């Protein structure tokens, strides 16, 4: 899972480097959701059942 930070003014050029890369899935992640009430908590569910 790659985390990107989009500037407030939007993109002015192509982004080539993610802010952060989260390691854990061995196959594609199919669902990514931010926690609705706790800031900074991200859920990812993948096709590898991890």
PyMOL CGO cylinders between C-alpha atoms (Angstrom):
from pymol import cmd
from pymol.cgo import CYLINDER

trace = [
    CYLINDER, 0.00, 0.00, 0.00, 1.45, 3.36, -1.00, 0.3, 1, 1, 1, 1, 1, 1,
    CYLINDER, 1.45, 3.36, -1.00, 0.50, 6.60, 0.76, 0.3, 1, 1, 1, 1, 1, 1,
    CYLINDER, 0.50, 6.60, 0.76, 0.58, 9.79, -1.30, 0.3, 1, 1, 1, 1, 1, 1,
    CYLINDER, 0.58, 9.79, -1.30, 0.19, 13.36, -0.06, 0.3, 1, 1, 1, 1, 1, 1,
    CYLINDER, 0.19, 13.36, -0.06, -1.59, 15.56, -2.59, 0.3, 1, 1, 1, 1, 1, 1,
    CYLINDER, -1.59, 15.56, -2.59, -0.72, 19.27, -2.16, 0.3, 1, 1, 1, 1, 1, 1,
    CYLINDER, -0.72, 19.27, -2.16, -3.57, 21.60, -1.10, 0.3, 1, 1, 1, 1, 1, 1,
    CYLINDER, -3.57, 21.60, -1.10, -3.45, 23.38, -4.46, 0.3, 1, 1, 1, 1, 1, 1,
    CYLINDER, -3.45, 23.38, -4.46, -3.67, 20.07, -6.36, 0.3, 1, 1, 1, 1, 1, 1,
    CYLINDER, -3.67, 20.07, -6.36, -1.12, 18.42, -8.59, 0.3, 1, 1, 1, 1, 1, 1,
    CYLINDER, -1.12, 18.42, -8.59, 1.11, 20.56, -10.79, 0.3, 1, 1, 1, 1, 1, 1,
    CYLINDER, 1.11, 20.56, -10.79, 3.27, 17.69, -12.02, 0.3, 1, 1, 1, 1, 1, 1,
    CYLINDER, 3.27, 17.69, -12.02, 3.30, 13.90, -11.91, 0.3, 1, 1, 1, 1, 1, 1,
    CYLINDER, 3.30, 13.90, -11.91, 4.18, 12.45, -8.53, 0.3, 1, 1, 1, 1, 1, 1,
    CYLINDER, 4.18, 12.45, -8.53, 6.88, 9.80, -8.77, 0.3, 1, 1, 1, 1, 1, 1,
    CYLINDER, 6.88, 9.80, -8.77, 7.56, 8.96, -5.12, 0.3, 1, 1, 1, 1, 1, 1,
    CYLINDER, 7.56, 8.96, -5.12, 5.08, 7.93, -2.43, 0.3, 1, 1, 1, 1, 1, 1,
    CYLINDER, 5.08, 7.93, -2.43, 5.22, 9.58, 0.99, 0.3, 1, 1, 1, 1, 1, 1,
    CYLINDER, 5.22, 9.58, 0.99, 5.19, 6.12, 2.60, 0.3, 1, 1, 1, 1, 1, 1,
    CYLINDER, 5.19, 6.12, 2.60, 5.08, 2.48, 1.50, 0.3, 1, 1, 1, 1, 1, 1,
    CYLINDER, 5.08, 2.48, 1.50, 3.34, 0.05, 3.86, 0.3, 1, 1, 1, 1, 1, 1,
    CYLINDER, 3.34, 0.05, 3.86, 4.60, -3.53, 3.62, 0.3, 1, 1, 1, 1, 1, 1,
    CYLINDER, 4.60, -3.53, 3.62, 2.42, -6.49, 4.57, 0.3, 1, 1, 1, 1, 1, 1,
    CYLINDER, 2.42, -6.49, 4.57, 0.39, -7.82, 1.67, 0.3, 1, 1, 1, 1, 1, 1,
    CYLINDER, 0.39, -7.82, 1.67, 1.78, -10.43, -0.69, 0.3, 1, 1, 1, 1, 1, 1,
    CYLINDER, 1.78, -10.43, -0.69, -1.03, -9.83, -3.22, 0.3, 1, 1, 1, 1, 1, 1,
    CYLINDER, -1.03, -9.83, -3.22, -3.09, -6.86, -4.34, 0.3, 1, 1, 1, 1, 1, 1,
    CYLINDER, -3.09, -6.86, -4.34, -4.94, -4.80, -1.72, 0.3, 1, 1, 1, 1, 1, 1,
    CYLINDER, -4.94, -4.80, -1.72, -8.61, -4.55, -2.67, 0.3, 1, 1, 1, 1, 1, 1,
    CYLINDER, -8.61, -4.55, -2.67, -9.94, -2.27, 0.09, 0.3, 1, 1, 1, 1, 1, 1,
    CYLINDER, -9.94, -2.27, 0.09, -8.36, 0.77, 1.72, 0.3, 1, 1, 1, 1, 1, 1,
    CYLINDER, -8.36, 0.77, 1.72, -10.28, 2.81, 4.33, 0.3, 1, 1, 1, 1, 1, 1,
    CYLINDER, -10.28, 2.81, 4.33, -9.31, 5.53, 6.82, 0.3, 1, 1, 1, 1, 1, 1,
    CYLINDER, -9.31, 5.53, 6.82, -10.80, 5.07, 10.31, 0.3, 1, 1, 1, 1, 1, 1,
    CYLINDER, -10.80, 5.07, 10.31, -13.91, 7.27, 10.51, 0.3, 1, 1, 1, 1, 1, 1,
    CYLINDER, -13.91, 7.27, 10.51, -13.14, 8.81, 13.93, 0.3, 1, 1, 1, 1, 1, 1,
    CYLINDER, -13.14, 8.81, 13.93, -9.45, 8.13, 14.77, 0.3, 1, 1, 1, 1, 1, 1,
    CYLINDER, -9.45, 8.13, 14.77, -7.02, 10.16, 12.70, 0.3, 1, 1, 1, 1, 1, 1,
    CYLINDER, -7.02, 10.16, 12.70, -4.05, 8.32, 11.20, 0.3, 1, 1, 1, 1, 1, 1,
    CYLINDER, -4.05, 8.32, 11.20, -5.54, 4.79, 11.33, 0.3, 1, 1, 1, 1, 1, 1,
    CYLINDER, -5.54, 4.79, 11.33, -5.69, 3.04, 7.95, 0.3, 1, 1, 1, 1, 1, 1,
    CYLINDER, -5.69, 3.04, 7.95, -7.25, -0.35, 7.17, 0.3, 1, 1, 1, 1, 1, 1,
    CYLINDER, -7.25, -0.35, 7.17, -6.16, -2.40, 4.18, 0.3, 1, 1, 1, 1, 1, 1,
    CYLINDER, -6.16, -2.40, 4.18, -7.64, -5.73, 3.11, 0.3, 1, 1, 1, 1, 1, 1,
    CYLINDER, -7.64, -5.73, 3.11, -5.95, -7.79, 0.44, 0.3, 1, 1, 1, 1, 1, 1,
    CYLINDER, -5.95, -7.79, 0.44, -6.54, -10.81, -1.75, 0.3, 1, 1, 1, 1, 1, 1,
    CYLINDER, -6.54, -10.81, -1.75, -3.89, -12.63, 0.31, 0.3, 1, 1, 1, 1, 1, 1,
    CYLINDER, -3.89, -12.63, 0.31, -6.27, -12.71, 3.36, 0.3, 1, 1, 1, 1, 1, 1,
    CYLINDER, -6.27, -12.71, 3.36, -3.70, -10.86, 5.52, 0.3, 1, 1, 1, 1, 1, 1,
]
cmd.load_cgo(trace, "trace")
